[in-house]
Amino acid sequence: MRSKPTLIAFATALLLVANAHAAPPQNGDDLDKFLAEKGLLSQFDQVRQNVSSKASELVVNAMGFLGVPYKRGGNAVETGFDCSGFVRSMYEQTIGLILPRRAEQQAAVTQNIEKSELKPGDLVFFNTMRRAFSHVGIYVGEGRFIHSPKPGAEVRVENMSVDYWARRFDGARRVQTAAPPAND
């Protein structure tokens, strides 16, 4: 079970990495060196140990894409990502699950959950274009999410309690990675 101090340390680490204005190296050894130089390695290791393995892998993988530019319709690191392309790519790469391409389609195939039930790896949806489920990101813990926000921006971590996101919050969803039990 996650402890609140671990999630706070995780959120702090995310903010520090996001504010470093440099994408962490992609090689595992280089990433560890980068985190050690920033004083984040021990906190990052705690997160790896305390968060469920699939959610942890998903969030850690997504963090490796901080700084990748937004590209409308984009779904690859080489071209950039839009919001749903980023989410789709992270789930496919990490879990092997292929989600639909558009944010509203992703919302339609996932399980609705209460905001209070959010866990790292869950999806958060926002109404940013005057229509339901027009933006999506991946919840990383402590009220923060990672996403590819808009043209001219890059993949980044943001706080859901910031007024802009709080006013546009459209719901939380959980991706089911296993088939639900059959009703007998």
SERO-4910 file (N, C-alpha, C, O; in steps of 0.05 Angstrom, whole numbers):
BEGIN
 pado doro    nc1    nc2    nc3   cac1   cac2   cac3    cc1    cc2    cc3    oc1    oc2    oc3
  Met    A     17    -24      0      0      0      0     18     25      0     38     26     14
  Arg    A     10     45    -15     25     70    -17     21     86      9      0     86     20
  Ser    A     42     99     17     40    117     40     39    146     29     50    151      8
  Lys    A     27    163     44     25    191     36     53    204     33     57    219     13
  Pro    A     72    199     51     99    211     47    112    202     21    126    217      8
  Thr    A    108    176     14    119    166    -11    107    181    -35    122    189    -53
  Leu    A     81    186    -35     69    200    -57     77    229    -58     80    240    -80
  Ile    A     81    241    -34     90    268    -34    119    270    -45    125    288    -61
  Ala    A    135    251    -37    163    250    -48    162    246    -78    178    258    -93
  Phe    A    144    229    -87    141    224   -116    133    249   -131    144    256   -151
  Ala    A    113    263   -120    103    288   -133    126    308   -133    129    322   -153
  Thr    A    141    310   -111    163    329   -110    184    321   -131    194    339   -145
  Ala    A    190    296   -133    209    287   -154    199    294   -182    215    302   -198
  Leu    A    174    290   -186    163    296   -213    166    325   -219    173    333   -241
  Leu    A    160    342   -200    162    371   -204    191    379   -209    196    396   -227
  Leu    A    209    368   -194    237    375   -197    247    366   -225    262    381   -238
  Val    A    239    342   -233    247    332   -260    235    350   -281    248    357   -300
  Ala    A    209    356   -278    195    372   -298    208    400   -300    209    412   -321
  Asn    A    216    411   -277    228    437   -277    257    438   -284    269    459   -287
  Ala    A    269    415   -289    297    414   -296    301    424   -325    324    431   -332
  His    A    280    426   -340    281    435   -368    300    419   -386    310    429   -406
  Ala    A    304    395   -378    320    377   -395    308    349   -393    303    339   -371
  Ala    A    303    337   -415    291    310   -415    312    291   -404    335    292   -411
  Pro    A    304    273   -385    323    254   -375    333    235   -396    318    229   -415
  Pro    A    357    225   -394    367    207   -414    350    182   -416    338    174   -396
  Gln    A    349    169   -439    332    146   -443    345    120   -433    331    101   -427
  Asn    A    371    118   -432    385     94   -423    381     91   -393    382    111   -379
  Gly    A    376     66   -383    371     61   -355    393     71   -337    387     84   -317
  Asp    A    418     65   -344    441     74   -327    443    104   -327    448    117   -307
  Asp    A    439    116   -351    440    145   -352    417    158   -337    421    179   -324
  Leu    A    394    146   -337    371    156   -322    377    155   -292    372    175   -278
  Asp    A    389    133   -282    396    131   -254    417    153   -247    415    165   -226
  Lys    A    436    157   -264    457    178   -260    444    206   -259    450    222   -241
  Phe    A    425    211   -278    411    236   -279    396    241   -253    397    263   -241
  Leu    A    381    220   -244    365    223   -219    383    226   -195    377    242   -177
  Ala    A    406    212   -194    425    215   -172    436    244   -171    438    255   -150
  Glu    A    443    255   -195    454    282   -196    433    302   -185    441    322   -173
  Lys    A    408    297   -190    386    315   -181    377    309   -152    360    322   -142
  Gly    A    390    288   -140    382    281   -113    356    266   -111    343    267    -90
  Leu    A    347    254   -133    321    242   -134    321    211   -135    300    199   -133
  Leu    A    345    199   -137    346    170   -141    333    155   -118    318    136   -123
  Ser    A    338    162    -93    326    147    -71    296    150    -70    282    131    -65
  Gln    A    286    174    -76    257    178    -77    244    162   -100    223    151    -97
  Phe    A    258    162   -123    248    148   -146    247    118   -141    228    104   -148
  Asp    A    268    108   -127    268     79   -120    246     72   -101    234     51   -103
  Gln    A    239     90    -82    217     85    -64    191     82    -80    174     65    -74
  Val    A    187    100   -100    163     99   -116    161     72   -131    141     59   -131
  Arg    A    184     64   -143    185     39   -157    176     16   -139    163     -3   -149
  Gln    A    184     16   -114    178     -6    -95    150     -4    -84    138    -25    -78
  Asn    A    138     20    -81    114     23    -66     88     25    -83     66     22    -72
  Val    A     91     30   -108     67     32   -125     64      6   -141     84     -7   -148
  Ser    A     40     -2   -145     36    -28   -159     53    -28   -185     57     -8   -197
  Ser    A     63    -52   -191     83    -54   -212     74    -43   -239     89    -29   -252
  Lys    A     50    -50   -248     42    -40   -275     38    -10   -275     46      3   -294
  Ala    A     25      0   -255     21     29   -253     47     43   -251     52     64   -263
  Ser    A     65     32   -235     92     43   -231    107     44   -258    118     64   -265
  Glu    A    106     22   -272    120     20   -298    108     41   -317    123     54   -332
  Leu    A     82     43   -317     68     62   -335     76     91   -329     83    106   -347
  Val    A     76     98   -304     83    125   -296    113    131   -301    120    152   -312
  Val    A    130    112   -294    159    115   -299    164    118   -329    180    135   -337
  Asn    A    151    101   -345    155    103   -374    146    130   -384    160    143   -400
  Ala    A    123    139   -375    112    165   -384    131    188   -377    135    206   -392
  Met    A    144    186   -353    163    207   -345    186    209   -364    199    230   -366
  Gly    A    193    187   -377    215    187   -396    209    204   -420    227    208   -437
  Phe    A    184    212   -424    176    228   -447    171    257   -441    162    272   -458
  Leu    A    178    265   -416    176    294   -409    192    310   -430    215    303   -436
  Gly    A    180    331   -440    194    348   -459    190    342   -488    198    357   -505
  Val    A    176    319   -494    170    313   -522    149    333   -531    129    337   -517
  Pro    A    152    345   -555    133    365   -564    106    355   -571    102    331   -578
  Tyr    A     86    373   -568     59    367   -576     58    367   -606     70    383   -619
  Lys    A     42    348   -617     38    347   -646      9    337   -650      2    315   -642
  Arg    A     -8    354   -662    -35    346   -667    -36    320   -683    -23    319   -705
  Gly    A    -50    300   -673    -51    274   -686    -27    257   -682    -25    235   -692
  Gly    A     -8    267   -666     17    253   -662     14    230   -642      0    232   -622
  Asn    A     29    208   -648     28    185   -629     54    171   -627     55    147   -621
  Ala    A     76    185   -632    103    174   -630    123    194   -621    120    218   -627
  Val    A    143    186   -607    164    204   -597    178    219   -620    186    242   -617
  Glu    A    181    205   -643    194    218   -665    179    241   -677    191    260   -687
  Thr    A    153    240   -676    136    261   -687    124    280   -666    115    302   -673
  Gly    A    123    271   -641    109    285   -620     82    272   -615     74    254   -629
  Phe    A     69    281   -593     44    269   -585     22    290   -582     28    313   -574
  Asp    A     -3    282   -587    -25    297   -577    -34    282   -551    -21    262   -545
  Cys    A    -54    292   -537    -60    280   -511    -68    251   -513    -57    235   -498
  Ser    A    -86    244   -531    -95    216   -532    -73    198   -545    -72    174   -538
  Gly    A    -58    209   -563    -36    193   -574    -15    186   -553     -3    165   -554
  Phe    A    -10    205   -535      9    200   -513     -1    178   -495     13    159   -489
  Val    A    -26    180   -486    -38    160   -469    -38    132   -483    -30    112   -471
  Arg    A    -46    132   -508    -47    107   -523    -19     94   -525    -16     70   -520
  Ser    A      0    110   -531     28    100   -534     39     90   -508     52     69   -507
  Met    A     33    104   -486     43     95   -460     31     68   -452     45     50   -442
  Tyr    A      5     64   -456     -8     39   -449      2     16   -468      5     -6   -458
  Glu    A      5     22   -493     15      1   -511     43     -7   -505     49    -31   -504
  Gln    A     61     12   -501     89      6   -495     93     -8   -468    109    -26   -466
  Thr    A     78      0   -448     83    -10   -421     67    -34   -414     77    -53   -402
  Ile    A     42    -34   -422     24    -56   -414     17    -74   -437      7    -97   -433
  Gly    A     21    -65   -462     14    -81   -485    -16    -79   -492    -26    -95   -507
  Leu    A    -29    -59   -481    -58    -55   -486    -61    -32   -505    -51    -10   -501
  Ile    A    -76    -37   -526    -81    -16   -546   -108     -3   -541   -129    -16   -544
  Leu    A   -107     22   -534   -131     38   -529   -140     51   -555   -123     54   -573
  Pro    A   -165     59   -556   -174     74   -580   -157    100   -584   -143    108   -565
  Arg    A   -159    112   -607   -142    135   -614   -151    161   -601   -134    177   -594
  Arg    A   -177    166   -599   -187    192   -590   -195    192   -560   -202    171   -550
  Ala    A   -192    215   -548   -198    217   -519   -226    208   -512   -229    193   -493
  Glu    A   -246    216   -527   -273    208   -520   -277    178   -524   -293    166   -510
  Gln    A   -263    166   -543   -264    137   -546   -251    123   -523   -260    102   -514
  Gln    A   -229    134   -513   -215    123   -490   -233    123   -466   -234    105   -450
  Ala    A   -248    145   -463   -266    148   -440   -288    126   -442   -297    115   -422
  Ala    A   -297    121   -467   -319    102   -471   -312     73   -464   -329     58   -457
  Val    A   -286     66   -466   -278     38   -462   -265     34   -434   -254     13   -429
  Thr    A   -266     54   -417   -254     52   -391   -276     54   -369   -298     64   -374
  Gln    A   -269     45   -346   -288     45   -323   -288     71   -309   -267     82   -300
  Asn    A   -312     82   -305   -316    107   -291   -309    103   -261   -319     84   -249
  Ile    A   -293    120   -249   -287    119   -221   -290    147   -209   -290    167   -223
  Glu    A   -293    148   -183   -294    173   -169   -266    186   -168   -246    172   -168
  Lys    A   -265    212   -167   -240    226   -166   -224    217   -141   -200    215   -142
  Ser    A   -238    212   -119   -225    203    -94   -213    176    -97   -196    168    -80
  Glu    A   -220    160   -117   -209    133   -121   -185    133   -140   -174    112   -145
  Leu    A   -176    156   -150   -154    157   -169   -129    144   -158   -121    148   -135
  Lys    A   -116    128   -175    -91    115   -169    -72    121   -193    -81    126   -215
  Pro    A    -45    121   -188    -27    125   -210    -33    106   -233    -38     82   -229
  Gly    A    -33    116   -257    -39    100   -281    -68    104   -291    -74     97   -314
  Asp    A    -86    114   -274   -113    119   -282   -114    143   -302    -94    158   -303
  Leu    A   -135    145   -317   -138    167   -336   -155    190   -324   -175    185   -310
  Val    A   -147    214   -330   -163    237   -322   -171    252   -348   -155    256   -366
  Phe    A   -196    261   -348   -207    273   -372   -217    302   -366   -225    308   -344
  Phe    A   -214    319   -386   -221    347   -383   -237    356   -408   -234    345   -430
  Asn    A   -254    376   -403   -269    389   -425   -254    415   -432   -258    435   -420
  Thr    A   -237    413   -452   -221    436   -460   -230    448   -487   -220    469   -496
  Met    A   -250    435   -500   -258    445   -526   -289    447   -527   -301    444   -548
  Arg    A   -301    453   -504   -330    455   -502   -345    430   -510   -367    430   -521
  Arg    A   -331    407   -505   -344    381   -509   -332    361   -489   -308    363   -482
  Ala    A   -348    343   -480   -339    324   -460   -316    307   -470   -314    300   -493
  Phe    A   -298    301   -451   -275    284   -456   -258    292   -480   -250    276   -497
  Ser    A   -253    318   -482   -236    328   -504   -207    328   -498   -190    333   -516
  His    A   -199    323   -473   -170    322   -466   -167    300   -445   -184    295   -428
  Val    A   -143    286   -447   -138    263   -429   -109    264   -420    -91    273   -435
  Gly    A   -104    255   -396    -77    252   -385    -76    227   -367    -97    214   -362
  Ile    A    -52    221   -357    -48    198   -339    -43    209   -311    -25    225   -307
  Tyr    A    -59    199   -292    -55    207   -264    -29    196   -253    -24    172   -257
  Val    A    -13    212   -240     12    203   -229     13    203   -198     32    193   -187
  Gly    A     -8    213   -185     -9    213   -156    -10    242   -145     -1    260   -158
  Glu    A    -20    244   -120    -20    270   -106    -33    292   -122    -23    315   -122
  Gly    A    -54    286   -137    -68    307   -152    -54    317   -177    -61    338   -188
  Arg    A    -35    302   -187    -20    311   -211    -24    291   -234    -29    267   -229
  Phe    A    -21    301   -258    -23    284   -281     -3    292   -302      7    314   -302
  Ile    A      4    273   -320     23    278   -341      7    277   -367    -10    260   -371
  His    A     14    295   -385     -2    297   -411     14    313   -431     34    325   -425
  Ser    A      3    312   -456     14    328   -477     -8    350   -482    -28    344   -494
  Pro    A     -3    374   -472    -24    394   -470    -35    408   -494    -59    408   -499
  Lys    A    -17    419   -511    -28    437   -533     -5    444   -552     18    440   -545
  Pro    A    -12    454   -576      9    463   -595     28    483   -581     19    501   -567
  Gly    A     53    479   -587     74    496   -576     83    488   -548    102    500   -537
  Ala    A     71    467   -537     79    458   -510     91    430   -512     93    419   -534
  Glu    A    100    420   -490    112    393   -489     99    376   -467     85    386   -450
  Val    A    104    350   -468     94    332   -448    104    342   -421    128    348   -417
  Arg    A     85    345   -402     92    356   -376     73    346   -354     52    334   -360
  Val    A     81    351   -329     65    343   -306     51    369   -296     64    390   -294
  Glu    A     25    366   -289     10    389   -279     -7    381   -256    -13    358   -252
  Asn    A    -15    401   -240    -31    397   -217    -61    401   -225    -68    421   -237
  Met    A    -77    381   -218   -105    382   -225   -120    403   -210   -143    411   -218
  Ser    A   -109    413   -188   -124    432   -171   -120    461   -181   -133    479   -172
  Val    A   -102    465   -201    -99    491   -213   -126    498   -225   -139    481   -237
  Asp    A   -134    523   -222   -160    532   -230   -168    523   -259   -191    513   -263
  Tyr    A   -150    526   -278   -156    518   -306   -166    489   -307   -186    483   -320
  Trp    A   -150    471   -295   -157    443   -297   -180    435   -279   -197    419   -287
  Ala    A   -182    447   -256   -204    441   -237   -231    448   -249   -250    433   -246
  Arg    A   -233    471   -263   -258    479   -276   -266    461   -299   -289    459   -306
  Arg    A   -246    448   -311   -251    433   -335   -251    402   -330   -255    387   -349
  Phe    A   -247    394   -305   -246    366   -299   -272    352   -308   -294    361   -301
  Asp    A   -269    330   -323   -292    317   -335   -295    288   -325   -315    275   -332
  Gly    A   -277    279   -308   -281    252   -297   -255    236   -296   -236    242   -310
  Ala    A   -256    215   -280   -234    197   -277   -242    170   -287   -265    162   -284
  Arg    A   -224    156   -300   -230    129   -311   -207    110   -305   -184    118   -303
  Arg    A   -213     85   -302   -193     64   -298   -193     45   -322   -214     36   -331
  Val    A   -169     40   -331   -166     21   -353   -166     -7   -341   -150    -13   -323
  Gln    A   -183    -24   -352   -184    -51   -342   -164    -68   -359   -167    -70   -383
  Thr    A   -144    -79   -345   -124    -94   -360   -130   -124   -360   -117   -139   -374
  Ala    A   -150   -132   -344   -158   -160   -344   -188   -161   -348   -202   -142   -341
  Ala    A   -198   -183   -360   -226   -186   -365   -241   -188   -338   -231   -201   -320
  Pro    A   -264   -174   -336   -280   -176   -311   -290   -205   -307   -294   -219   -327
  Pro    A   -295   -214   -283   -305   -241   -279   -333   -244   -291   -349   -225   -291
  Ala    A   -338   -267   -301   -364   -273   -314   -385   -275   -292   -380   -286   -270
  Asn    A   -409   -266   -299   -432   -269   -280   -445   -295   -284   -454   -302   -306
  Asp    A   -446   -311   -263   -459   -338   -265   -486   -337   -255   -500   -358   -255
***
